[in-house]
Amino acid sequence: MLFVVSGPSGCGKSTIIHHLMMDLRCVRFSVSHTTRPKRPSEEEGRDYYFVNRAEFQRMIARRQFLEWAVVHGHYYGSSKKEVAGKGKGVDLILDVDVQGARQIRSSGHKAIFVFVLPPVYNELRRRLKERGEDSAEVIERRLKNARKEILEYVHFDHLVVNDTLDRAVLELESIILSARSRIDVRRPAVGTILKSFGT
């Protein structure tokens, strides 16, 4: 099952996903491609695949992305190969911006969409500054974009407010576990159980 997690930059979605994956089995993370410079805390192939603009544009031309967008002046995208390869037989999480989530929704790709909100604007500002990995200009641009991005929450299936990390992680885990127990997901297992009863 595909879970698309989105929200404004700095809302904590990547941190929530990281903690969730330490708790839940059979959950994989789809690593996106980006032209953004690598931050000191990031690792190639774990956080992103870092590519130059020319390579990213070649991938666009070859229709290799499930979704892609230009965000804060850089390209970001989820490759079809990454999603198909990692999503076999397990739950797969995509960490995407609101443009990417919109594209996946419009494509008709079956997914569960989760939006992450910070508790208040000033907390978002504080988190972006304390991260210490962006210039003041970049932070202001991200905050300006966040004012528009938060309005996208109405198009999602679930909403997680990241006021405390532990609660936010638990809420996302609950969404995933609940989705796993849906009738349409459990139908194959139910058939085997019914047969054992002779029905």
C-alpha positions as CSV (number, residue, x, y, z in Angstrom):
1,M,0.0,0.0,0.0
2,L,1.3,3.5,-0.8
3,F,1.2,6.2,1.8
4,V,1.8,9.8,0.6
5,V,2.9,12.1,3.4
6,S,3.1,15.8,2.7
7,G,3.1,19.2,4.4
8,P,4.9,22.5,4.4
9,S,8.7,22.5,4.7
10,G,9.8,22.3,8.3
11,C,6.6,20.6,9.6
12,G,8.6,17.6,10.6
13,K,7.3,15.0,8.2
14,S,10.7,13.5,7.5
15,T,11.4,13.2,11.2
16,I,8.1,11.5,11.8
17,I,8.7,9.1,9.0
18,H,12.2,8.3,10.3
19,H,10.9,7.4,13.8
20,L,7.9,5.5,12.4
21,M,10.2,3.2,10.3
22,M,12.1,2.2,13.4
23,D,8.8,1.0,15.0
24,L,6.9,-0.6,12.1
25,R,7.9,-3.7,10.1
26,C,7.3,-4.0,6.4
27,V,7.4,-0.3,5.8
28,R,9.9,1.1,3.3
29,F,10.8,4.6,2.4
30,S,10.8,5.8,-1.3
31,V,13.9,7.9,-1.8
32,S,13.2,10.9,-4.0
33,H,15.6,12.6,-6.5
34,T,16.5,16.3,-6.1
35,T,18.8,18.9,-7.5
36,R,19.0,20.6,-4.1
37,P,22.5,20.6,-2.6
38,K,23.0,18.0,0.1
39,R,22.8,19.2,3.6
40,P,25.4,18.2,6.2
41,S,23.0,15.8,8.0
42,E,21.9,14.1,4.8
43,E,23.2,10.9,3.1
44,E,23.1,10.0,-0.6
45,G,20.6,7.2,-1.2
46,R,19.1,7.4,2.3
47,D,17.5,10.9,2.3
48,Y,17.7,11.7,-1.5
49,Y,19.3,10.8,-4.7
50,F,21.2,14.0,-5.4
51,V,21.5,14.7,-9.2
52,N,22.3,17.7,-11.3
53,R,19.6,19.7,-13.2
54,A,20.5,18.2,-16.6
55,E,20.1,14.6,-15.3
56,F,16.8,15.4,-13.6
57,Q,15.5,17.0,-16.9
58,R,16.6,13.9,-18.8
59,M,14.5,11.8,-16.4
60,I,11.6,14.1,-17.0
61,A,11.9,13.7,-20.7
62,R,12.0,9.9,-20.4
63,R,8.9,10.0,-18.2
64,Q,10.7,8.3,-15.3
65,F,8.9,10.1,-12.5
66,L,5.6,9.3,-10.8
67,E,5.6,12.9,-9.7
68,W,8.0,15.8,-9.9
69,A,7.9,19.5,-9.1
70,V,10.1,22.6,-8.7
71,V,10.0,23.6,-5.0
72,H,12.0,26.5,-3.6
73,G,13.9,26.8,-6.8
74,H,15.0,23.1,-6.9
75,Y,13.6,20.0,-8.7
76,Y,12.2,17.1,-6.6
77,G,10.7,13.9,-7.9
78,S,9.7,10.3,-7.1
79,S,10.9,7.9,-9.7
80,K,8.6,5.2,-11.0
81,K,11.4,2.6,-10.7
82,E,12.0,3.4,-7.0
83,V,8.2,3.2,-6.2
84,A,7.7,0.0,-8.1
85,G,10.9,-1.7,-6.8
86,K,10.5,-0.9,-3.1
87,G,6.7,-1.2,-3.0
88,K,6.4,-5.0,-3.7
89,G,4.6,-6.7,-0.9
90,V,5.2,-4.0,1.7
91,D,3.9,-0.6,2.7
92,L,5.7,2.2,1.0
93,I,5.9,5.8,2.2
94,L,6.5,8.8,0.0
95,D,7.7,12.1,1.6
96,V,6.6,14.7,-1.0
97,D,5.6,18.3,-1.3
98,V,2.0,19.4,-1.9
99,Q,2.6,19.7,-5.7
100,G,3.8,16.1,-5.8
101,A,0.9,14.8,-3.8
102,R,-1.5,16.7,-6.1
103,Q,0.1,15.0,-9.1
104,I,-0.2,11.5,-7.6
105,R,-3.8,12.1,-6.7
106,S,-4.6,13.4,-10.2
107,S,-2.9,10.4,-11.8
108,G,-5.4,8.1,-10.1
109,H,-2.6,6.1,-8.4
110,K,-4.1,4.3,-5.5
111,A,-2.7,5.8,-2.3
112,I,-3.6,7.1,1.2
113,F,-2.8,10.7,1.6
114,V,-1.6,12.2,4.9
115,F,-1.0,15.9,5.6
116,V,1.3,17.0,8.4
117,L,0.7,20.5,10.0
118,P,2.9,22.3,12.6
119,P,0.9,23.4,15.6
120,V,1.3,27.2,14.9
121,Y,3.1,29.4,12.4
122,N,5.8,30.6,15.0
123,E,6.7,27.0,15.7
124,L,7.3,26.3,12.0
125,R,9.5,29.4,11.9
126,R,11.4,28.2,15.0
127,R,12.0,24.7,13.6
128,L,13.3,26.1,10.3
129,K,15.7,28.4,12.0
130,E,16.9,25.8,14.6
131,R,17.5,23.3,11.8
132,G,20.5,25.5,10.9
133,E,20.8,24.2,7.4
134,D,19.2,27.0,5.3
135,S,20.0,30.7,4.8
136,A,17.7,33.4,6.2
137,E,16.5,34.0,2.6
138,V,15.6,30.4,2.0
139,I,13.8,30.2,5.4
140,E,11.7,33.2,4.5
141,R,10.8,31.7,1.1
142,R,9.8,28.5,2.8
143,L,7.6,30.3,5.3
144,K,6.0,32.3,2.5
145,N,5.2,29.2,0.6
146,A,3.9,27.5,3.7
147,R,1.1,30.0,4.0
148,K,-0.3,28.6,0.7
149,E,0.7,25.0,1.2
150,I,-1.2,24.6,4.5
151,L,-4.5,25.2,2.6
152,E,-4.0,21.9,0.7
153,Y,-4.9,19.9,3.8
154,V,-8.6,19.6,2.7
155,H,-7.5,17.4,-0.2
156,F,-6.0,14.7,2.0
157,D,-7.4,11.6,3.7
158,H,-5.8,12.2,7.1
159,L,-4.3,15.1,9.1
160,V,-1.5,14.8,11.6
161,V,-0.7,17.9,13.8
162,N,3.0,17.7,14.8
163,D,2.7,19.4,18.2
164,T,4.7,16.6,19.9
165,L,6.8,14.1,18.0
166,D,5.8,11.0,19.9
167,R,2.1,11.7,19.3
168,A,2.6,12.5,15.6
169,V,4.5,9.3,15.1
170,L,1.8,7.3,16.9
171,E,-0.9,8.9,14.7
172,L,0.9,8.1,11.5
173,E,1.4,4.5,12.7
174,S,-2.3,4.3,13.6
175,I,-3.2,5.4,10.0
176,I,-1.0,2.7,8.5
177,L,-2.1,-0.1,10.8
178,S,-5.7,0.8,10.3
179,A,-5.3,0.8,6.5
180,R,-3.7,-2.7,6.8
181,S,-6.9,-4.1,8.4
182,R,-9.3,-2.8,5.8
183,I,-11.6,-5.5,4.3
184,D,-10.3,-5.1,0.7
185,V,-6.7,-5.5,2.0
186,R,-7.5,-8.5,4.2
187,R,-9.7,-10.3,1.7
188,P,-7.1,-12.9,0.6
189,A,-6.4,-13.9,4.2
190,V,-10.1,-14.1,5.0
191,G,-10.6,-16.5,2.1
192,T,-8.1,-18.9,3.7
193,I,-9.7,-18.6,7.1
194,L,-13.2,-19.3,5.7
195,K,-12.0,-22.4,3.9
196,S,-10.6,-23.7,7.2
197,F,-14.2,-23.5,8.6
198,G,-15.5,-25.4,5.6
199,T,-17.5,-22.4,4.3
